[in-house]
């Protein structure tokens, strides 16, 4: 698989999750393991541009795919917007939130709608798979709205 633009050839047992592979074998600690059940979204990465919960994905399923973690999108306008709009507090969920927002904006763009057409309600609904224990949702939504202008 390709990870953040680099070809990676790994021997992987069939039971290893993509999150464990990225964190433990490749040292990409931006991938966070929150609930380890796919409920919080802290482990969100992009697989061929589509957001996925890497804790629920078996690494072997992604052979031949392009995996992008937060380390692979740096710098990104969303990161600056998160800081500008105080979209992070402890920062634990931030990598997954940003990867999810990047994927969400790509999903929205694929509909043919203008980025500015995303209103606050739709952003909240589309980002509902990512939880923030600090409650920085207002800043996260403001950051996403900022980059759609």
URTA-V705028 format. One record per backbone hydrogen bond with DSSP energy under -0.5 kcal/mol. CO is the residue of the C=O (numbers start at 1). NH is the residue of the N-H. Records with the same first field share a line. If there is no record, write none. Layout:
CO->NH  NH
This chain:
1->8
2->4  67
3->6
6->3
8->10
10->12
13->16
16->59
17->21
18->22
19->23
20->24  25
21->25  26
22->28
23->27
27->29
28->31
30->32
32->34
40->131
41->44
42->32
43->54
45->52
46->48  68
47->50
50->47
52->45  54
53->56
54->18  19
57->18
58->61
59->62
60->63
62->65
65->2  67
66->48
67->4
68->46
69->72
70->73
76->79  80
77->81
78->82
79->83
80->84
81->85
82->87
83->86
91->95
93->97
94->98
95->99
96->100
97->101
98->102
99->103
100->104
101->105
102->106
103->107
104->108
105->109
106->110
107->111
108->111  113
109->112
114->117
115->118
117->119
119->123
120->124
121->125
122->126
123->127
125->128
127->130
129->131
131->133
132->135
136->140
137->141
138->142
139->143
140->144
141->145
142->146
143->147
144->148
145->148  149
146->149
